[in-house]
Every structure is written in C-alpha cells, then in structure tokens.
Amino acid sequence: MDARGEVAVVAEDVQVAAKPRRRTYTAEYKRRVLKEADACTAPGAIGALLRREGLYSSLLVEWRRARGRGELAALVAKKRGRKPAPGDPRDQQIRELERQLAQMTGRAERAEILVDAQKNLAALLGRPGTIAPS
C-alpha cells in the first residue's frame, strides 16, 4: 500500500487467449481414440484415456453412436454456421438461357463472316450473285 491507501498491482504473466477456439477433431483421430477405448479392459482405463486426450465421455458416446449408425460423415468435423440458401430455379434458367444466347450469337457471327467470304469469292471469280425468285 502506498500513502494514498491504494494497493499496487503487480503485473503477472498471464497467458489467456483473446478468443477461445472450439476444438475440432479429424476423422482419423476419432477412429484412433475409439479403437483405443474399445481396447481398454481394465477398470478406469477409459477414464485414463479420456484424461490423457483431454476429452469428455460425452464425445466418446457421440462418436460411438455415429460409428454404430454407419455414418462415416459423422466422424468428420462438420462445418458450422448457416447453410447456403437454395438457389432460385428461375436464376438457373436465366443462366442457361444466357449461355444459349451467347452460343447462338457466336454461331450467327460466324455464319455472317462465312457469307461475306462467299460473296467476296464470288466477286473475285466474276460470278454474279443469284437472285431468289419472289
């Protein structure tokens, strides 16, 4: 304490993460832990395994249930957050029509170039263009 009655605070080296991160587990890690847990036969062996790995028993139960249902996808870390909204079918139709329009426009341009080339060739050869009867 100093003369004013305030307590001096000693700065300590505290290592606290600014924002805690949620742990994620790979499918391989989950399978390995499940295999080790299944191999445990002595009393307290599973508890020792969970303490060593820093896991809760509820995770082990959840992973076993997922494995029992045959959900291999459940053993993969799931992406968190909002699911993408399904697209409007009209938007897909618009994209398809725009693609077709671009394709047809390119074909028409190539056809015009070909017709112009044929006209130029006919003019060079001295053949007059045929006029269609009306």
Backbone hydrogen bonds, N-H to C=O, Kabsch-Sander energy under -0.5 kcal/mol:
donor,donor_aa,acceptor,acceptor_aa,energy
2,D,6,E,-1.9
5,G,2,D,-1.6
10,V,8,A,-0.5
11,A,9,V,-0.5
14,V,12,E,-1.4
15,Q,13,D,-0.5
16,V,14,V,-0.9
30,K,26,T,-2.2
31,R,27,A,-2.4
32,R,28,E,-2.3
33,V,29,Y,-2.6
34,L,30,K,-2.5
35,K,31,R,-2.4
36,E,32,R,-2.3
37,A,33,V,-2.6
38,D,34,L,-2.3
39,A,35,K,-1.4
40,C,36,E,-0.7
40,C,37,A,-0.7
45,A,42,A,-1.9
48,A,44,G,-2.0
49,L,45,A,-2.2
50,L,46,I,-2.7
51,R,47,G,-2.4
52,R,48,A,-2.6
53,E,49,L,-2.3
54,G,50,L,-1.2
55,L,50,L,-2.5
59,L,56,Y,-0.8
60,L,56,Y,-1.2
61,V,57,S,-2.2
62,E,58,S,-2.5
63,W,59,L,-2.8
64,R,60,L,-2.1
65,R,61,V,-2.4
66,A,62,E,-2.2
67,R,63,W,-2.1
68,G,64,R,-2.5
69,R,65,R,-2.0
70,G,67,R,-0.9
71,E,66,A,-2.2
72,L,70,G,-1.4
75,L,71,E,-0.5
75,L,72,L,-1.0
76,V,73,A,-1.4
91,D,88,D,-0.8
92,Q,88,D,-1.4
93,Q,89,P,-2.0
94,I,90,R,-2.5
95,R,91,D,-2.4
96,E,92,Q,-2.2
97,L,93,Q,-2.6
98,E,94,I,-2.6
99,R,95,R,-2.1
100,Q,96,E,-2.3
101,L,97,L,-2.6
102,A,98,E,-2.3
103,Q,99,R,-2.1
104,M,100,Q,-2.7
105,T,101,L,-2.7
106,G,102,A,-2.0
107,R,103,Q,-1.9
108,A,104,M,-2.6
109,E,105,T,-2.3
110,R,106,G,-2.1
111,A,107,R,-2.3
112,E,108,A,-2.3
113,I,109,E,-2.1
114,L,110,R,-2.1
115,V,111,A,-2.4
116,D,112,E,-2.5
117,A,113,I,-2.1
118,Q,114,L,-2.2
119,K,115,V,-2.3
120,N,116,D,-2.5
121,L,117,A,-2.3
122,A,118,Q,-2.3
123,A,119,K,-2.4
124,L,120,N,-2.1
125,L,121,L,-1.9
126,G,122,A,-0.8
127,R,122,A,-2.2
132,A,130,T,-0.5
